[in-house]
Amino acid sequence: MRNKPFSVTQSMLATKGDHAVKAQRDSRRLRVSTGVISVLALVALLVALAPVFVAQTSWGSTGRNGGIAEDSSQATWYLAEGSIAWGFDTHITIENPNDSKVTVRVTYMLTDGSTRQGEDLVLAPQSHTTIWPSVIWEDIEGAKDFSTKVECLEGKPIAVDRTMYWTGPEAASEEGHSSIGVTSPANTWYLPEGSSAWGFECWLLIQNPNDKEAVCNVTYM
């Protein structure tokens, strides 16, 4: 199977859910025709006839970011990291892969234990939307650090990720990173990568979505 080509179908979901384009494809990669979709904000829905690994990279004149894709969708998502303070911008992207519209509720959890709730969002069928830093600023009332809970009120599956941008000291351009959310809390987590050497700074973000205090023990290996 590994040496045989197989079919991968890629659908591009535009912001309003009313555009679909066919991507060129071969057995190794998918290429998007930028001449067709350059003016659209898009997310991808891929269906393969054999197991594949999918990642995305976005880039522009100010920098680039990348992340892995999620192979399943759930009604509730958690994002531990988020900030619109200290020079950071955070964008939260939500995808509705369903054939019907959904209503999404976004709850921000602040470092002091308080919460803020954004306006409920209605996503058209097979569409996506992005919550911009200016909207988050209004929702949480200023420049703050936060974690996020995103839930579909109809209980239908959605997909959620977040992207953060910043410009470091003496950086030539804006920098960024992107990550999918997780679909449930857990008692134990493992993080293979970490360093405070070689000029690196490492930040560990912990979100407590429960209605009571959580005591966390951190072990470095």
NUTORZA-212079 format. One record per atom (N, C-alpha, C): residue in one letter; chain; atom name; y, z, x. Coordinates in Angstrom, 1 decimal. Layout:
BEGIN
a/A/CA/Y/Z/X
...
! end
This chain:
BEGIN
m/A/N/-1.2/0.0/0.8
m/A/CA/0.0/0.0/0.0
m/A/C/1.3/0.0/0.9
r/A/N/1.3/0.7/2.0
r/A/CA/2.5/0.8/2.8
r/A/C/3.0/-0.5/3.4
n/A/N/2.1/-1.5/3.5
n/A/CA/2.5/-2.7/4.1
n/A/C/2.7/-3.8/3.1
k/A/N/2.5/-3.5/1.8
k/A/CA/2.7/-4.4/0.7
k/A/C/4.1/-4.2/0.1
p/A/N/4.8/-5.3/-0.2
p/A/CA/6.1/-5.2/-0.9
p/A/C/5.8/-4.8/-2.4
f/A/N/6.8/-4.1/-2.9
f/A/CA/6.7/-3.7/-4.3
f/A/C/8.1/-3.8/-5.0
s/A/N/8.1/-3.8/-6.3
s/A/CA/9.3/-4.0/-7.0
s/A/C/10.1/-2.7/-7.2
v/A/N/11.4/-2.7/-7.0
v/A/CA/12.3/-1.6/-7.3
v/A/C/13.4/-2.2/-8.2
t/A/N/13.6/-1.6/-9.3
t/A/CA/14.6/-1.9/-10.3
t/A/C/15.8/-1.0/-10.1
q/A/N/17.0/-1.5/-9.9
q/A/CA/18.2/-0.7/-9.8
q/A/C/19.2/-1.1/-10.9
s/A/N/19.6/-0.1/-11.6
s/A/CA/20.7/-0.2/-12.6
s/A/C/21.9/0.5/-12.1
m/A/N/23.1/-0.1/-12.2
m/A/CA/24.3/0.6/-11.8
m/A/C/25.0/1.0/-13.1
l/A/N/25.3/2.3/-13.2
l/A/CA/25.9/2.9/-14.4
l/A/C/27.4/3.1/-14.1
a/A/N/28.2/2.3/-14.8
a/A/CA/29.7/2.4/-14.7
a/A/C/30.2/3.6/-15.4
t/A/N/31.5/3.9/-15.1
t/A/CA/32.1/5.1/-15.7
t/A/C/32.0/5.2/-17.2
k/A/N/32.2/4.1/-17.9
k/A/CA/32.1/4.1/-19.3
k/A/C/30.8/3.6/-19.9
g/A/N/29.8/3.4/-19.0
g/A/CA/28.5/3.1/-19.5
g/A/C/28.3/1.7/-20.0
d/A/N/29.2/0.8/-19.8
d/A/CA/29.2/-0.5/-20.4
d/A/C/29.0/-1.6/-19.4
h/A/N/28.6/-1.3/-18.2
h/A/CA/28.4/-2.4/-17.2
h/A/C/27.0/-2.2/-16.6
a/A/N/26.3/-3.3/-16.4
a/A/CA/25.0/-3.2/-15.6
a/A/C/24.9/-4.4/-14.8
v/A/N/24.6/-4.3/-13.5
v/A/CA/24.5/-5.4/-12.6
v/A/C/23.1/-5.4/-11.9
k/A/N/22.7/-6.5/-11.6
k/A/CA/21.4/-6.6/-10.8
k/A/C/21.7/-6.6/-9.3
a/A/N/21.1/-5.8/-8.6
a/A/CA/21.2/-5.7/-7.1
a/A/C/20.2/-6.6/-6.5
q/A/N/20.6/-7.3/-5.3
q/A/CA/19.7/-8.0/-4.6
q/A/C/18.6/-7.0/-4.0
r/A/N/17.4/-7.5/-3.8
r/A/CA/16.4/-6.5/-3.3
r/A/C/15.4/-7.2/-2.5
d/A/N/14.8/-6.5/-1.6
d/A/CA/13.6/-6.9/-0.9
d/A/C/12.6/-5.7/-0.7
s/A/N/11.6/-5.8/0.1
s/A/CA/10.7/-4.7/0.1
s/A/C/11.2/-3.5/0.9
r/A/N/12.3/-3.6/1.6
r/A/CA/12.8/-2.5/2.4
r/A/C/14.0/-1.8/1.8
r/A/N/14.9/-2.6/1.3
r/A/CA/16.2/-2.0/1.0
r/A/C/16.9/-2.7/-0.2
l/A/N/17.9/-2.1/-0.8
l/A/CA/18.7/-2.6/-1.9
l/A/C/20.1/-2.8/-1.4
r/A/N/20.7/-3.9/-1.8
r/A/CA/22.0/-4.2/-1.4
r/A/C/22.9/-4.5/-2.6
v/A/N/24.0/-3.8/-2.7
v/A/CA/24.9/-4.0/-3.9
v/A/C/25.9/-5.0/-3.6
s/A/N/26.2/-5.9/-4.5
s/A/CA/27.2/-7.0/-4.3
s/A/C/28.5/-6.4/-4.6
t/A/N/29.3/-6.1/-3.5
t/A/CA/30.6/-5.4/-3.7
t/A/C/31.6/-6.3/-4.4
g/A/N/31.4/-7.7/-4.3
g/A/CA/32.3/-8.6/-5.0
g/A/C/32.2/-8.4/-6.5
v/A/N/31.1/-7.9/-7.0
v/A/CA/30.9/-7.8/-8.4
v/A/C/31.5/-6.5/-8.9
i/A/N/31.3/-5.4/-8.1
i/A/CA/31.5/-4.1/-8.7
i/A/C/32.5/-3.3/-7.8
s/A/N/33.3/-3.9/-7.1
s/A/CA/34.2/-3.2/-6.2
s/A/C/35.3/-2.4/-6.9
v/A/N/35.6/-2.7/-8.1
v/A/CA/36.6/-2.0/-8.9
v/A/C/36.0/-0.9/-9.8
l/A/N/34.7/-0.7/-9.7
l/A/CA/34.1/0.2/-10.6
l/A/C/33.6/1.4/-9.9
a/A/N/33.7/2.6/-10.5
a/A/CA/33.0/3.8/-10.0
a/A/C/31.6/3.8/-10.6
l/A/N/30.6/3.9/-9.7
l/A/CA/29.2/3.7/-10.1
l/A/C/28.3/4.8/-9.6
v/A/N/27.2/5.0/-10.4
v/A/CA/26.1/5.7/-9.9
v/A/C/24.9/4.9/-10.1
a/A/N/23.8/5.2/-9.5
a/A/CA/22.6/4.3/-9.5
a/A/C/21.5/5.0/-10.2
l/A/N/20.7/4.2/-10.9
l/A/CA/19.4/4.6/-11.5
l/A/C/18.3/3.7/-11.0
l/A/N/17.4/4.2/-10.2
l/A/CA/16.4/3.4/-9.6
l/A/C/15.0/3.7/-10.1
v/A/N/14.2/2.7/-10.4
v/A/CA/12.8/2.9/-10.8
v/A/C/11.9/2.0/-10.0
a/A/N/11.0/2.7/-9.3
a/A/CA/10.1/2.0/-8.3
a/A/C/8.7/2.0/-8.8
l/A/N/7.9/1.0/-8.4
l/A/CA/6.5/1.0/-8.8
l/A/C/5.6/1.7/-7.8
a/A/N/6.2/2.3/-6.8
a/A/CA/5.5/3.1/-5.7
a/A/C/6.5/4.1/-5.2
p/A/N/6.0/5.2/-4.7
p/A/CA/6.9/6.3/-4.2
p/A/C/7.9/5.7/-3.1
v/A/N/9.2/6.1/-3.3
v/A/CA/10.2/5.7/-2.3
v/A/C/11.1/6.9/-2.1
f/A/N/11.9/6.8/-1.0
f/A/CA/12.9/7.8/-0.7
f/A/C/14.2/7.2/-0.8
v/A/N/15.2/7.8/-1.5
v/A/CA/16.5/7.2/-1.8
v/A/C/17.6/8.2/-1.3
a/A/N/18.5/7.6/-0.6
a/A/CA/19.7/8.3/-0.2
a/A/C/20.9/7.4/-0.4
q/A/N/22.1/8.0/-0.4
q/A/CA/23.3/7.3/-0.6
q/A/C/24.3/7.6/0.5
t/A/N/25.1/6.6/0.9
t/A/CA/26.2/6.8/1.8
t/A/C/27.4/6.1/1.2
s/A/N/28.5/6.9/1.1
s/A/CA/29.8/6.3/0.7
s/A/C/30.8/6.3/1.8
w/A/N/31.6/5.3/2.0
w/A/CA/32.5/5.3/3.1
w/A/C/33.8/4.5/2.7
g/A/N/34.8/4.8/3.4
g/A/CA/36.1/4.1/3.1
g/A/C/37.0/4.3/4.3
s/A/N/38.3/4.0/4.1
s/A/CA/39.2/4.0/5.3
s/A/C/39.4/5.4/5.8
t/A/N/39.1/6.5/5.0
t/A/CA/39.4/7.8/5.4
t/A/C/38.1/8.6/5.8
g/A/N/37.0/8.0/5.8
g/A/CA/35.8/8.7/6.2
g/A/C/34.6/8.4/5.4
r/A/N/33.5/9.1/5.6
r/A/CA/32.3/8.8/4.8
r/A/C/31.5/10.1/4.5
n/A/N/30.6/10.0/3.6
n/A/CA/29.7/11.1/3.3
n/A/C/28.4/10.5/2.7
g/A/N/27.4/11.3/2.8
g/A/CA/26.1/10.9/2.3
g/A/C/25.3/12.0/1.7
g/A/N/24.2/11.7/1.0
g/A/CA/23.4/12.7/0.4
g/A/C/22.1/12.1/-0.1
i/A/N/21.1/12.9/-0.3
i/A/CA/19.8/12.4/-0.9
i/A/C/19.9/12.3/-2.4
a/A/N/19.0/11.5/-3.0
a/A/CA/19.0/11.4/-4.4
a/A/C/18.1/12.5/-5.0
e/A/N/18.2/12.7/-6.3
e/A/CA/17.4/13.7/-7.0
e/A/C/16.3/12.9/-7.8
d/A/N/15.0/13.3/-7.7
d/A/CA/14.0/12.6/-8.3
d/A/C/13.6/13.0/-9.7
s/A/N/14.4/13.9/-10.2
s/A/CA/14.2/14.4/-11.6
s/A/C/15.6/14.9/-12.2
s/A/N/15.7/15.0/-13.5
s/A/CA/16.9/15.5/-14.1
s/A/C/16.6/16.6/-15.0
q/A/N/17.5/17.5/-15.1
q/A/CA/17.3/18.7/-16.0
q/A/C/18.6/18.9/-16.8
a/A/N/18.6/19.8/-17.7
a/A/CA/19.7/20.1/-18.6
a/A/C/20.7/21.0/-17.9
t/A/N/20.3/21.8/-16.9
t/A/CA/21.2/22.8/-16.3
t/A/C/21.2/22.6/-14.8
w/A/N/22.3/22.7/-14.2
w/A/CA/22.4/22.5/-12.7
w/A/C/23.4/23.6/-12.1
y/A/N/23.1/24.0/-10.9
y/A/CA/23.9/25.0/-10.2
y/A/C/24.3/24.4/-8.8
l/A/N/25.6/24.6/-8.5
l/A/CA/26.2/24.2/-7.2
l/A/C/26.8/25.4/-6.6
a/A/N/26.2/25.9/-5.5
a/A/CA/26.6/27.1/-4.8
a/A/C/27.9/27.0/-4.1
e/A/N/28.2/25.8/-3.5
e/A/CA/29.4/25.6/-2.7
e/A/C/30.5/24.9/-3.5
g/A/N/31.7/25.3/-3.3
g/A/CA/32.9/24.6/-3.9
g/A/C/34.1/25.3/-3.5
s/A/N/35.2/24.6/-3.2
s/A/CA/36.5/25.2/-2.9
s/A/C/37.6/24.1/-3.0
i/A/N/38.7/24.6/-3.5
i/A/CA/39.9/23.8/-3.4
i/A/C/41.0/24.6/-2.7
a/A/N/40.5/25.5/-1.8
a/A/CA/41.4/26.3/-0.9
a/A/C/41.1/25.8/0.5
w/A/N/41.9/26.4/1.5
w/A/CA/41.7/26.2/2.9
w/A/C/41.7/24.7/3.3
g/A/N/42.3/23.9/2.6
g/A/CA/42.3/22.4/2.9
g/A/C/41.2/21.6/2.4
f/A/N/40.3/22.2/1.5
f/A/CA/39.2/21.5/1.0
f/A/C/39.5/20.9/-0.4
d/A/N/38.9/19.8/-0.7
d/A/CA/38.9/19.2/-2.0
d/A/C/37.4/19.1/-2.5
t/A/N/37.2/19.4/-3.7
t/A/CA/35.8/19.3/-4.2
t/A/C/35.8/18.3/-5.5
h/A/N/34.8/17.4/-5.5
h/A/CA/34.6/16.5/-6.6
h/A/C/33.2/16.8/-7.1
i/A/N/33.1/17.0/-8.5
i/A/CA/31.8/17.2/-9.1
i/A/C/31.5/16.0/-10.0
t/A/N/30.3/15.4/-9.7
t/A/CA/29.9/14.2/-10.4
t/A/C/28.7/14.4/-11.3
i/A/N/28.8/14.0/-12.5
i/A/CA/27.8/14.2/-13.5
i/A/C/27.3/12.9/-14.1
e/A/N/26.0/12.7/-14.1
e/A/CA/25.4/11.5/-14.6
e/A/C/24.6/11.8/-15.9
n/A/N/24.8/10.9/-16.9
n/A/CA/24.1/10.9/-18.1
n/A/C/23.1/9.7/-18.2
p/A/N/21.8/9.9/-17.9
p/A/CA/20.9/8.8/-17.8
p/A/C/20.3/8.5/-19.2
n/A/N/20.7/9.2/-20.2
n/A/CA/20.1/9.1/-21.6
n/A/C/20.7/7.9/-22.3
d/A/N/20.0/7.5/-23.4
d/A/CA/20.4/6.4/-24.3
d/A/C/21.4/6.9/-25.4
s/A/N/21.8/8.2/-25.3
s/A/CA/22.7/8.7/-26.3
s/A/C/23.8/9.5/-25.6
k/A/N/24.9/9.8/-26.2
k/A/CA/26.0/10.5/-25.6
k/A/C/25.6/12.0/-25.5
v/A/N/26.1/12.7/-24.5
v/A/CA/25.8/14.1/-24.3
v/A/C/27.2/14.9/-24.1
t/A/N/27.1/16.2/-24.4
t/A/CA/28.3/17.1/-24.2
t/A/C/27.9/18.0/-23.0
v/A/N/28.8/18.1/-22.1
v/A/CA/28.5/18.9/-20.9
v/A/C/29.5/20.0/-20.7
r/A/N/29.1/21.2/-20.4
r/A/CA/29.9/22.4/-20.2
r/A/C/29.9/22.8/-18.8
v/A/N/31.1/23.0/-18.2
v/A/CA/31.2/23.4/-16.8
v/A/C/31.8/24.8/-16.7
t/A/N/31.0/25.7/-16.0
t/A/CA/31.5/27.1/-15.8
t/A/C/31.6/27.3/-14.3
y/A/N/32.8/27.8/-13.9
y/A/CA/33.1/28.1/-12.5
y/A/C/33.0/29.6/-12.3
m/A/N/32.3/30.0/-11.2
m/A/CA/32.0/31.4/-10.9
m/A/C/32.8/31.7/-9.6
l/A/N/33.7/32.6/-9.8
l/A/CA/34.7/32.9/-8.7
l/A/C/34.1/34.1/-7.8
t/A/N/34.8/34.3/-6.6
t/A/CA/34.3/35.3/-5.7
t/A/C/34.5/36.7/-6.2
d/A/N/35.4/36.9/-7.1
d/A/CA/35.6/38.3/-7.6
d/A/C/34.7/38.6/-8.8
g/A/N/33.7/37.7/-9.2
g/A/CA/32.8/38.0/-10.3
g/A/C/33.3/37.5/-11.6
s/A/N/34.5/37.0/-11.7
s/A/CA/35.0/36.4/-12.9
s/A/C/34.6/35.0/-13.1
t/A/N/34.7/34.4/-14.3
t/A/CA/34.3/33.0/-14.5
t/A/C/35.4/32.3/-15.2
r/A/N/35.5/31.0/-15.1
r/A/CA/36.4/30.2/-15.8
r/A/C/35.6/29.0/-16.4
q/A/N/36.0/28.5/-17.5
q/A/CA/35.3/27.4/-18.2
q/A/C/36.2/26.2/-18.4
g/A/N/35.7/25.1/-17.9
g/A/CA/36.5/23.9/-18.2
g/A/C/36.3/23.3/-19.6
e/A/N/37.1/22.3/-19.9
e/A/CA/37.0/21.7/-21.2
e/A/C/35.6/21.0/-21.3
d/A/N/34.9/21.1/-22.4
d/A/CA/33.7/20.4/-22.5
d/A/C/33.9/18.9/-22.4
l/A/N/32.9/18.2/-21.7
l/A/CA/33.0/16.8/-21.4
l/A/C/32.0/16.0/-22.3
v/A/N/32.4/14.9/-22.8
v/A/CA/31.5/14.0/-23.6
v/A/C/31.2/12.8/-22.7
l/A/N/30.0/12.6/-22.4
l/A/CA/29.6/11.4/-21.6
l/A/C/28.9/10.4/-22.4
a/A/N/29.3/9.2/-22.3
a/A/CA/28.7/8.1/-23.1
a/A/C/27.3/7.8/-22.6
p/A/N/26.5/7.1/-23.3
p/A/CA/25.1/6.8/-22.9
p/A/C/25.1/6.1/-21.5
q/A/N/24.2/6.5/-20.7
q/A/CA/24.0/5.9/-19.3
q/A/C/25.4/5.7/-18.6
s/A/N/26.1/6.8/-18.4
s/A/CA/27.4/6.8/-17.8
s/A/C/27.5/7.9/-16.8
h/A/N/28.6/8.0/-16.1
h/A/CA/28.9/9.2/-15.3
h/A/C/30.4/9.5/-15.3
t/A/N/30.7/10.7/-14.9
t/A/CA/32.1/11.1/-14.8
t/A/C/32.2/12.0/-13.6
t/A/N/33.4/12.0/-13.0
t/A/CA/33.8/12.9/-11.9
t/A/C/34.9/13.8/-12.3
i/A/N/34.7/15.1/-12.0
i/A/CA/35.7/16.1/-12.1
i/A/C/36.5/16.2/-10.8
w/A/N/37.8/15.9/-10.9
w/A/CA/38.6/15.8/-9.7
w/A/C/39.2/17.1/-9.3
p/A/N/39.6/17.3/-8.1
p/A/CA/40.2/18.6/-7.6
p/A/C/41.4/19.0/-8.5
s/A/N/42.2/18.1/-8.9
s/A/CA/43.3/18.5/-9.7
s/A/C/42.9/19.1/-11.1
v/A/N/41.8/18.6/-11.6
v/A/CA/41.3/19.2/-12.9
v/A/C/40.7/20.6/-12.6
i/A/N/39.9/20.7/-11.5
i/A/CA/39.4/22.0/-11.1
i/A/C/40.5/23.0/-10.9
w/A/N/41.5/22.6/-10.2
w/A/CA/42.7/23.5/-10.0
w/A/C/43.2/24.1/-11.3
e/A/N/43.4/23.2/-12.3
e/A/CA/43.8/23.7/-13.6
e/A/C/42.8/24.7/-14.2
d/A/N/41.5/24.3/-14.1
d/A/CA/40.5/25.1/-14.8
d/A/C/40.3/26.5/-14.2
i/A/N/40.5/26.6/-12.9
i/A/CA/40.3/27.9/-12.2
i/A/C/41.6/28.6/-11.8
e/A/N/42.7/27.9/-12.2
e/A/CA/44.0/28.5/-12.1
e/A/C/44.4/28.7/-10.6
g/A/N/44.3/27.7/-9.8
g/A/CA/44.8/27.8/-8.4
g/A/C/43.8/27.4/-7.4
a/A/N/44.2/27.6/-6.1
a/A/CA/43.4/27.3/-5.0
a/A/C/42.4/28.4/-4.7
k/A/N/41.1/28.2/-5.0
k/A/CA/40.1/29.3/-4.9
k/A/C/38.8/28.7/-4.4
d/A/N/37.9/29.6/-4.0
d/A/CA/36.5/29.2/-3.7
d/A/C/35.7/29.5/-5.0
f/A/N/34.7/28.7/-5.3
f/A/CA/33.9/28.9/-6.5
f/A/C/32.5/28.3/-6.4
s/A/N/31.6/28.8/-7.2
s/A/CA/30.3/28.1/-7.5
s/A/C/30.4/27.6/-8.9
t/A/N/29.5/26.7/-9.3
t/A/CA/29.5/26.0/-10.5
t/A/C/28.2/25.9/-11.2
k/A/N/28.3/26.1/-12.6
k/A/CA/27.1/25.8/-13.4
k/A/C/27.5/24.7/-14.4
v/A/N/26.6/23.7/-14.4
v/A/CA/26.9/22.5/-15.3
v/A/C/25.7/22.4/-16.3
e/A/N/25.9/22.4/-17.6
e/A/CA/24.8/22.4/-18.5
e/A/C/25.1/21.4/-19.6
c/A/N/24.0/20.7/-20.1
c/A/CA/24.1/19.8/-21.2
c/A/C/23.8/20.6/-22.5
l/A/N/24.8/20.6/-23.4
l/A/CA/24.7/21.4/-24.6
l/A/C/23.6/21.0/-25.5
e/A/N/23.2/19.7/-25.4
e/A/CA/22.1/19.2/-26.3
e/A/C/20.8/19.4/-25.7
g/A/N/20.7/20.0/-24.4
g/A/CA/19.5/20.2/-23.8
g/A/C/18.8/19.0/-23.2
k/A/N/19.6/17.9/-23.1
k/A/CA/19.0/16.7/-22.5
k/A/C/19.2/16.6/-21.0
p/A/N/18.4/15.9/-20.3
p/A/CA/18.5/15.9/-18.8
p/A/C/19.7/15.1/-18.4
i/A/N/20.4/15.7/-17.4
i/A/CA/21.5/15.1/-16.7
i/A/C/21.3/15.3/-15.2
a/A/N/22.1/14.7/-14.4
a/A/CA/22.0/14.9/-12.9
a/A/C/23.4/15.2/-12.4
v/A/N/23.5/16.1/-11.4
v/A/CA/24.8/16.6/-10.9
v/A/C/24.8/16.7/-9.4
d/A/N/25.9/16.3/-8.8
d/A/CA/26.1/16.6/-7.4
d/A/C/27.6/16.9/-7.1
r/A/N/27.9/17.3/-5.9
r/A/CA/29.3/17.6/-5.6
r/A/C/29.6/17.1/-4.2
t/A/N/30.8/16.6/-4.0
t/A/CA/31.2/16.1/-2.7
t/A/C/32.5/16.9/-2.3
m/A/N/32.6/17.3/-1.0
m/A/CA/33.7/18.0/-0.5
m/A/C/34.4/17.2/0.6
y/A/N/35.7/17.2/0.7
y/A/CA/36.4/16.5/1.7
y/A/C/37.4/17.5/2.4
w/A/N/37.7/17.3/3.6
w/A/CA/38.7/18.1/4.4
w/A/C/39.1/17.3/5.6
t/A/N/40.2/17.7/6.2
t/A/CA/40.6/17.1/7.5
t/A/C/40.7/18.2/8.5
g/A/N/39.8/18.2/9.5
g/A/CA/39.7/19.2/10.5
g/A/C/40.9/19.1/11.5
p/A/N/41.1/20.2/12.3
p/A/CA/42.1/20.2/13.3
p/A/C/41.9/19.0/14.3
e/A/N/43.0/18.2/14.5
e/A/CA/43.0/17.1/15.4
e/A/C/42.0/16.0/15.0
a/A/N/41.5/16.0/13.7
a/A/CA/40.6/15.0/13.3
a/A/C/41.3/13.7/13.1
a/A/N/40.6/12.6/13.4
a/A/CA/41.2/11.3/13.3
a/A/C/41.3/10.8/11.8
s/A/N/40.4/11.4/11.0
s/A/CA/40.4/11.0/9.6
s/A/C/39.8/12.1/8.8
e/A/N/39.8/11.9/7.5
e/A/CA/39.2/12.9/6.5
e/A/C/37.7/12.9/6.7
e/A/N/37.1/14.1/6.6
e/A/CA/35.7/14.3/6.7
e/A/C/35.1/14.7/5.4
g/A/N/33.8/14.6/5.2
g/A/CA/33.2/15.0/3.9
g/A/C/31.7/15.2/4.0
h/A/N/31.2/15.9/3.0
h/A/CA/29.7/16.0/2.9
h/A/C/29.4/16.1/1.4
s/A/N/28.2/15.7/1.0
s/A/CA/27.8/15.7/-0.4
s/A/C/26.4/16.3/-0.5
s/A/N/26.2/16.9/-1.7
s/A/CA/24.9/17.5/-1.9
s/A/C/24.6/17.5/-3.4
i/A/N/23.3/17.3/-3.8
i/A/CA/22.9/17.5/-5.1
i/A/C/22.9/19.0/-5.5
g/A/N/22.8/19.3/-6.7
g/A/CA/22.7/20.7/-7.1
g/A/C/21.2/21.1/-7.2
v/A/N/21.0/22.3/-7.6
v/A/CA/19.6/22.8/-7.9
v/A/C/19.5/23.1/-9.4
t/A/N/18.3/23.1/-9.9
t/A/CA/18.2/23.2/-11.4
t/A/C/17.8/24.6/-11.9
s/A/N/17.6/25.5/-10.9
s/A/CA/17.3/26.9/-11.3
s/A/C/17.5/27.8/-10.1
p/A/N/17.9/29.1/-10.4
p/A/CA/18.0/30.0/-9.3
p/A/C/16.6/30.4/-8.8
a/A/N/16.5/31.0/-7.6
a/A/CA/15.3/31.5/-7.0
a/A/C/15.5/32.7/-6.2
n/A/N/14.5/33.5/-6.0
n/A/CA/14.6/34.8/-5.3
n/A/C/14.6/34.5/-3.8
t/A/N/14.0/33.4/-3.3
t/A/CA/13.9/33.2/-1.9
t/A/C/14.3/31.7/-1.6
w/A/N/15.2/31.5/-0.5
w/A/CA/15.6/30.2/-0.1
w/A/C/15.4/30.1/1.4
y/A/N/15.1/28.9/1.9
y/A/CA/15.0/28.6/3.3
y/A/C/16.0/27.5/3.7
l/A/N/16.7/27.7/4.9
l/A/CA/17.6/26.7/5.4
l/A/C/17.2/26.4/6.8
p/A/N/16.6/25.2/7.1
p/A/CA/16.1/25.0/8.5
p/A/C/17.2/24.8/9.5
e/A/N/18.4/24.3/9.1
e/A/CA/19.5/24.0/10.1
e/A/C/20.5/25.1/10.1
g/A/N/21.0/25.4/11.2
g/A/CA/22.1/26.3/11.4
g/A/C/22.5/26.5/12.8
s/A/N/23.8/26.6/13.1
s/A/CA/24.2/26.8/14.5
s/A/C/25.7/27.3/14.5
s/A/N/25.9/28.3/15.5
s/A/CA/27.2/28.7/15.8
s/A/C/27.6/28.4/17.2
a/A/N/26.8/27.5/17.8
a/A/CA/27.0/27.1/19.2
a/A/C/27.5/25.6/19.2
w/A/N/27.8/25.1/20.4
w/A/CA/28.1/23.7/20.6
w/A/C/29.3/23.3/19.8
g/A/N/30.2/24.2/19.4
g/A/CA/31.3/23.8/18.6
g/A/C/31.1/23.8/17.1
f/A/N/29.9/24.2/16.7
f/A/CA/29.6/24.2/15.3
f/A/C/30.0/25.5/14.6
e/A/N/30.4/25.4/13.3
e/A/CA/30.5/26.5/12.4
e/A/C/29.6/26.4/11.3
c/A/N/28.9/27.4/10.9
c/A/CA/27.9/27.4/9.9
c/A/C/28.3/28.3/8.7
w/A/N/28.3/27.8/7.5
w/A/CA/28.6/28.6/6.4
w/A/C/27.4/28.7/5.4
l/A/N/27.1/29.9/5.0
l/A/CA/26.0/30.1/4.0
l/A/C/26.7/30.5/2.7
l/A/N/26.4/29.7/1.7
l/A/CA/27.0/29.9/0.4
l/A/C/25.9/30.4/-0.6
i/A/N/26.2/31.5/-1.3
i/A/CA/25.3/32.2/-2.2
i/A/C/25.9/32.3/-3.6
q/A/N/25.2/31.8/-4.6
q/A/CA/25.7/31.9/-6.0
q/A/C/24.8/32.8/-6.8
n/A/N/25.4/33.7/-7.5
n/A/CA/24.7/34.6/-8.4
n/A/C/25.1/34.3/-9.8
p/A/N/24.2/33.5/-10.5
p/A/CA/24.6/33.2/-11.9
p/A/C/24.2/34.2/-12.9
n/A/N/23.6/35.3/-12.5
n/A/CA/23.2/36.4/-13.4
n/A/C/24.3/37.2/-13.9
d/A/N/24.0/38.0/-15.0
d/A/CA/25.1/38.8/-15.6
d/A/C/25.1/40.2/-15.0
k/A/N/24.4/40.4/-13.8
k/A/CA/24.4/41.7/-13.1
k/A/C/24.4/41.4/-11.6
e/A/N/24.7/42.5/-10.9
e/A/CA/24.8/42.4/-9.4
e/A/C/23.5/42.0/-8.8
a/A/N/23.6/41.2/-7.7
a/A/CA/22.4/40.8/-7.0
a/A/C/22.5/41.2/-5.5
v/A/N/21.5/41.9/-5.0
v/A/CA/21.6/42.3/-3.5
v/A/C/20.7/41.3/-2.8
c/A/N/21.3/40.6/-1.8
c/A/CA/20.7/39.6/-1.0
c/A/C/20.5/40.0/0.4
n/A/N/19.3/39.8/1.0
n/A/CA/19.0/40.1/2.4
n/A/C/18.9/38.7/3.1
v/A/N/19.7/38.6/4.2
v/A/CA/19.7/37.3/5.0
v/A/C/19.0/37.6/6.3
t/A/N/18.0/36.8/6.6
t/A/CA/17.3/36.9/7.9
t/A/C/17.5/35.6/8.7
y/A/N/17.9/35.7/9.9
y/A/CA/18.1/34.6/10.8
y/A/C/16.9/34.5/11.7
m/A/N/16.4/33.3/11.9
m/A/CA/15.2/33.1/12.7
m/A/C/15.6/32.3/14.0
! end
